[in-house]
Amino acid sequence: MKQYYDSSVDYFAVLGIHYGACERTVKMMYRKMARRYHPDVSTIHDAQKKFQEIAFAYEVLKKHRKTYCLDYEQRSRRKQGATHQGAQANRSAAHSKTKQKTKDYSNQTYHAHRPIHGKDRVITYPLTLRYAIRLLKLGWFYIPGLKVKMRFTRAAFDGKTFRLKAKGYKGLFGGKAGDYLVRFTIQLDGIRFQLEEGDIYGTFNIPQRLIKGGKKLELESPSGRLHFTVPKNYEANQFIKVKNMGLPADAVTKSGDFYVRLVAS
């Protein structure tokens, strides 16, 4: 039985499938490859040879699969054992050679590789003003690539770089990992909104009939709904102050204000 096939050949690989594939997969791939390499239809120069290999592989796996797999796995284990013994012999020889080199260099330790430290990884996240304010209220920002949360403070609006230790590129040969550097760019609508420290300045186009002294208005802004009253004798280009509706406070800085300018549409 063993003489019928070569136990060193992976007949699954001949059919283009992984070792141990089910019978249905074996049959399906055999038919697919047989159609491709059949001498009567194929234009490939070695189609006949390839077709014979495919047919033989299928016959082995169809009729002798159990005994073939046992023989193949036993042969693979023997080969791995020989490779392991050879590797041990090579390591022993290398160790002896290293000892010899140590003696040649006046007992100085010889290192094959020096540690290589990993580089820092710099990532910049663009944020809308509305989303950045939301993160400031939450107090943290989730980094998908690392699956960690980092503190999010008013410093993010000032272009600060946040450093996460040892979260960058890994080192080699025992070298230290680099850091993960995070920066944020706050995207403002320059026509409608401006940011000055913790205060937000916004321009809103509303109907002329609503711009009247004593009129109570409610407007939507990046920091939430603004509720205020139009001052008497209000003039164009004036700003109406809405307290505590600028950037939210954090542990260090108090909340800013929102300054509204009304433009008749």
N, C-alpha and C positions, 0 to 999 in steps of 0.2 A: 504493500500500500504506500509505504513511504517513498518507494522508488518512482511512483507515478508523478510526483510533483517535487519541486525544489522548495524546501522549507525556509530557505533564506530569502525568498521572494515574497514581497507583500502584494498578494493578488488583489487585495482591496484597492491599493494605490494604483494598480494597473487599470482598474475600472474608474479611477478618479474619485473614490469615496474613502471616508475614514475607516480605519481598522475596526472591525466588529460591527459594521453597519448591518441593519436588519435585512432579511431576505427580500423584502419588497423593494428596498432601495437598491440592492444588488441587481435585481432583475430589471428595474427601471433604467439604471445606468448602463447595463449591458445592452439593452435595446437601443438606447440613445446613441451609444458609441458604435454599435454595430451598423446602424444606418449611416453614420458618418464615414466609417472606414470600409464599408463593403466594396470589394474590388469592382463590382459591376457598375457602381455609381460614383465612387470617389475618384478624384483627380490627383490625390496626394501620391507622391512617387513611391512611398513605402507602405501604401494602404494595405496591401495583401499581408505583409508581415505583421502590421499592427492589428489587423483583423484577426489573424491567427492567435496572437497573444491575448486579445480580448476574449475570444471564444474559449481558449484554454483556461484562462482565469475564471471565467464564469462556470465552466464545467467542474473545476476543482472546488469552488465555493458551493456549488449546487449538490455535488455528490459526496465530497470528502471534507466538508467544512469543519466538522468536529475534530477529526484527527489532524487536519492541517493546522488548525489554530493551536492545538496542543504542541505540535512539533515546532511551530513558528515561535511560540512564547518561550519554550524551553531553550531554543537556539538563541533567542534574544537575551535571556537571563545569563546564559553562558558567556555570551559576548560582552555583556555589561560587567560580569565578574572579571573577565580578562582585562577589560578597559580600566576597571577600578584598581586591579593589581598593578597595571602598568602606570597608572597615575600615582599610586603610592610609591612605586619605585622611582618615578621622576621627582616626586617631592623629597624623597630621601637623598637623591643625588643632588638636588638643588640645595638642600640643607647642608650637605657636606661641602658643597662648593661655596656656600655663604660663609661657613666656618673658616674655610681656607682663605677667603678674601679678608675676613676679619683679622686673621693672623698677619696677612701680608700688609695690612694697613695699621700696624702697631696697635692691635687690639681695639681699634675704633669700630663702633657698630655700623654695619652696612645696611642701608634701607633701600629697597627696590623702588618705593614710591613715597614721595613726600605728600603730606596732606594738602589738598586743594580746597580752599574755602569757596562756598557757593556765592553767587552774585546776588545783589539786591534786585527785587522785582518791583518795578514802578507801574502803577495802574492809576489812570485818571478816569473818574466817573462824572459824566455830565448830568446835571440835575436841573429840573425846572425850579423856579422860585417857589411855586406852590408845594412841590414835593419836598424840597429842602426844608421848608417851614414845618411840614408834617414830621420829617425826621427829627428836627430840633425839638419838637414837642415830645416825641417818643424817647429821645435821648440816645438812640443807637442806630447803626446802619448794618444791615446784613450783607456779608460778602459771599456770593454764591459759590465761587471757586474754592474757598476755604471752608465754607459752611460754618462760619463763626460770626459773632456780633462784635462790633467795635463801637466805642463811644463816639457820638456825633454831637459836637458843640458849636458855639458861634464862631470858633476858630476856623471852621470849614469855609465860612464866608470870606475869610481874610486870606485864603490861599495857603493855609497851613498844610504841611505834609505830615500825615499820621504814620507812625512807624509801628509795625507788628513784628516783634523779635522772632527770628528763626522761622519765619513763614515764607521766605523767598525760595530761590533755587537751592537744591541740596548740594552739599559738598561731596568731594571724592576722597577716598582713602582716609576716612576719619576726619576730614575737614568740616568746619562749622557751616551750617546752613546760613544763607543770606537772609535779609529782612524783607518784609513785604511793605512797600511804601504806597500809601493811599493819598490821592489828591482829588479835590472836587472842583468842578467848574459850574458856577451857578448861571444858568441861561435866563437872561432878563429880556422882556419885551421892551427894547429901548425907547419905543415910541410912547408906550403907556406907563411903564414903571421904571423907577430909578431907585437905587439902594445907596444910602449914605449912612455908614456905620450900622446902627440898629434900626434906623428910620426908613420907611418906604414912602416914596413920592409917586402918586398915581394920578393919571389924567383920564377922565371919564366923559364920554360924549352922551349927553342926555337931551331930551326935548327942552326948548327954551321955556315953555310954560311951567316946567318944574323948578327952574332956577329962580326962586322967589324967597325973599327973606321970611324966616319963620317956617318954611316948608320942611317937613320931616322926610328924609330920604333913607332908602336902604339899598346898598350896592354890594355886589359880589366882588371880592378881592382875593389875591393869593393867600392872605392870612385869615380869610373867613368873611362873614357878612359885616358890613360897616353900617352902623346906625348913627345918624347925626342930623342936626338941624341946620339949614342954610342960614347964615348970619344975615342980619338986616343990612341993606346997602351993599350986598355982595357984588364984587366986580370981577371981571374976567382976569385970569392969571393969578388970582388970590388962592391961597391954600387953606383948607379947613382942617384943623387938627382933630384926629380921632385918637384918644389916648389908648396906649397899651395894645394897639393893633398892628404894630410893626413886627420886627423879629421877636419871637418868644424869648423869655429870659432863660438863662442856664445857671449853673452853680456860681458863675463869676460875674456875669453881666445881667443887668436888669432889662426888662422888655422895652422895645422901642415903640414909637408912635407912627401912625399912618397919616400922611398929609394928602388931602383930596383936592384936586383942581377940577372944576366943572366947566365943560365947554359945550355951548349950545350946538345942537345938530340940526 
